[in-house]
């Protein structure tokens, strides 16, 4: 009955649809032989490029629809789709309800498929003739007759694109997609009826195209251009959320976009955007901010900055004037971080400052010793400042600890009492390590929960057991790292820290010792009556073992470096948290091979003694150090490590740290481990170069990540209840 017009393609948004007409529409199931014959004849004329006869046939098919009731049906002149789209209003509402002329009262809506198809074909014919205004009128008529069907949106959108009105076309397609979802057309039963109807009009070598996909495909070229909106016009809460994700440098650059952005971002109600001031390190020829610009920046927060971070105060040129400006503009300051001082800072005495400061990080502020020679000069950093904020301070991180804290004279230490301090981290970056009396810090910080000491020699004085048990009763995490040198007093200080009453509450224990074998340092003088970690490691009778077998019952994580304890000792100390299912991180340090043993025998025997921990379901992270198994292993007895690791059902992370393997040989060990386990991460610092790249590719194929270095240490530690 009809000829195919695929060779002409009347320009619809779907190139697979004959005559550019969108065939997938919801249909009135009534048939009309006159309409069908006219449409068929029109398609034949169009295929032969006889456009005028084609227009006559399509017009005849339109007028044959029953909706005209034997009269000539006119268009509605009330609708302004383009004006409605420009105003951001509903195109569907305009098509459905806005009609004040006689057409709306005389005729009803019509979703007859033949009527809509004839209009679509006629609009496509006008497009081929270049009469886009007449094509637009027919497309708008389609939308007026059937606003709940996608056909009118597709045709009107295409005409708008041909007229170079791309934003209008994008809005038309959006309206069609919205109508498609709002009316639930995707799951309508009429779709099935429509597919049966389309089999009559679609060539046998084509399949009807889903109109929902047609709308999305037509909109896609315009989406990236017109979907973007100036975020400043969004609701205020969304504007705040968007700009709160930017760092300070990016936020300041946003002020230069336009006057509207500047006025909006600095207006009342957006003060919270400027309450976190993090000044990154300056590079190249970047100039530091002036005092006036800092005052202006602080005014945006309502002079209520809550967090100030300066990573390089030297390049920031943090003078006393700038520092005082920052303090005056931060009446509710809660976090302050200053690194690498520019000059000696003094604390103003006439103002109440930082009375809400809880978090303080200072780095390098003890290096201006020449200016601090006079006792009167200690009215600045860090001594006088710490004294001013000590009552409310909860988190203190000092890099290069104050020299006066090491004074043997208690009156000269200038160490204030910090009754609310919960987190204390002390580090030393200078060539010679500092020395501190750990007891004096304990007396001044009674509520401390987490302590991290790095590269600092600790000393302690012998105290009665009752006195030690009264110190740091809330301590839950202890980290002693670095290598401050071989010093027995340092070891004794660690012994005291692990012998307080808080050992029952310790959840996180991370210790680095300057000795490899603990048997070499115990001579009976270590505090054994307080059940320190070292004391528990010594041979004891069964009564003492039972008494202190649960000394670390709350332990979750044990990390040890450069210290060797016998597996039987480890079992006696840590069996309780392992059985309770709370211990999830554990480290094993292997002994060296003796001169009279074969390579690998010491590590094999040592690992065998850890059968008591094998298969523990709570273990998720393991650290293995100084191991050396047999060369050229031929069985699991020669390389028992992979099977040992495979016994832990929930093991996710392993750290391998050994200097007794060549790179290529260690790769074979790691490969064997990956074959037996399903690890997420393997930390190592032994394999380098090309072998490391190849190892990472192999691990990625098995779902494992190879990470260079050691497992990161969290600070502060996330404690468990």
Beta strands, then each sheet from edge to edge (+ up, - down):
strand 1: 276-279
strand 2: 307-310
strand 3: 335-339
strand 4: 359-363
strand 5: 395-399
strand 6: 423-427
strand 7: 435-437
strand 8: 450-454
strand 9: 457-459
strand 10: 477-481
strand 11: 508-512
strand 12: 557-561
strand 13: 585-589
strand 14: 621-625
strand 15: 653-657
strand 16: 681-684
strand 17: 705-708
sheet 1: 1+ 2+ 3+ 4+ 5+ 6+ 8+ 10+ 11+ 12+
sheet 2: 7+ 9+
sheet 3: 13+ 14+ 15+ 16+ 17+
end
